[in-house]
Amino acid sequence: MAFMPNQSIKMSRDASIHSWPGSYYINSEKRWVSGTLSLTRTTLRFTSEQNQESLASLRLSHIMEIKMESSSFIFSTLTVLEQGNIKHWFGSLRPCRAAVYHVLEHFWRERLLSPTEPHGAEAPLSKGQELISLISGAQRRLDDTGKVLNHQGEQFDNMIQGLDKIESDLNVADKLLCELECPSWWPFGKLPWKSHQQAKSEVAAKAAYTKRAGKGQKVITSIPAIVSSSGISGDIKPGSLMVLVSSLELRDANGQLLHHFDKEEVDDIRVHNPYEISVRQRFIGKPDICFRVLSARMVEALSVLEMQYKKKMEFTCDYAAFQLTPATTPGSPEGGGNIWSAGHGQDTEVPVEVPAGELTQLQLHVLQPIVTEAEAQELKQMLQQLKNLALEAESELERQDEALDVLTSSTDHATMNINRHTRRMRKLL
């Protein structure tokens, strides 16, 4: 059978973010039907297991309420109230009803709180709005890059300070070695300056560690998420993902720490789709620690994670299904607007032939400006902000290049002095 492009587009647009086996109550027939409940970018759909027929398809923007209820026919059900006071009943959900509820409520609430959600469910974005969304995404990416560059510059500054302290200590060591090589008196017993130097070095090391720990706790971004521990069925709870300068933290809805990953402890981050990742720490001789994180705002964290954990990021084959969508994919370089503006189930408009006598409306539409004056003004301001961010990033990179030159020369000089002092101490033994 010949390949149909429209079929590919339809599949990519309907790619499932998450799905659960369960049952759906058909009110007209007064019976339950087994099947699969699936969540996509814009819809909640239930497909029957027997003939793969779509029994219910609800747009997230039309949902009024999601509740956990009990039924006289089956206990532990999940109900979804749609516009028009239409209630849909879902039961026998696996791994459990609470897990499904947390995921659905998270995506539904994030859609309601989305600032770029158009008032009409089918309202298409104008060219000006598309450009604004695209530039806004680029601005966020550049802003995240600036934060990482700033942290990198702070690390360089700390390294230079550390090398300066090493150089100072080496000067002290040089003076002490000179006294040992040419003693004016015979050094019986313990050296008088040794305990003082040890105490001083311990205090300095503790202060340096405290300073580094404080800087490592700086939060780059934090997003609401659904967190689950892999291997524990049904252990799904609402919480948040925090990306810090030198670590990752998973917290519950009350802000309590669930797990802390230091940067060097993270072995891999698998990106299952633009909304779901898994973070793993491997062990030898005991089970790995792995958490799955699902969030409607995952795109905000992915841009930072790709910079901080570039060599540890793995994109699964399921991720390609979302990349094929004709709408803007969250986290893609082409546009980083809000995920809900990435497609509303709209079909691409195809130009059609218009009879000669019916050109009036078409001509009026063509005469309308593609970008309004207000949109052009906003675009101008955003482009100016982008330019300023780019210039700041360029100046920071130039400063870091100079810092790298200083680090290289200071490291070489310190290495040479350490080797020279080592040879002198061996001669004293």
Buried (B, 14 or more C-beta within 10 A) or exposed (E): EEEEEEEBBEEBBBBBBBBBEBBBBEEEEEEBBEBBBBBBBBBBBBBBEEEEEEBBEBBBBBBEEBEEEEEEEBEBBBBBBBEEEEBBBBBBBEBBBBBBBBBBBBBBBBBEEBEBBBEEBEEEBBEBBBBBBBBBBBBBBBBBBBBBBBBBBEBBEBBBEBBEBBEEBBEEBEEBBEEBEEEEEEEEEEEEEEEEBEEEEEEEEEEBEEEEEEBBEEEBBBBBBBBBBBEEEEBBBBBBBBBBBBBBBBBEEEEEEBBEBEBEBBBBBBBBBBBBBBBBBEEEEEEEBBBBBBBBBBBBBBBBBBBBBEEBBEEBEBBEBBBEBEBBBBBBEEBBBBBBBBBBBBEEEEEEEEEEEEEEEEEEEEEEEEBBEEBEEBBEEBBEBBEEBEEBBEEBEEBBEEBEEEBEEBEEBBEEBEEEBEEBBEEEE
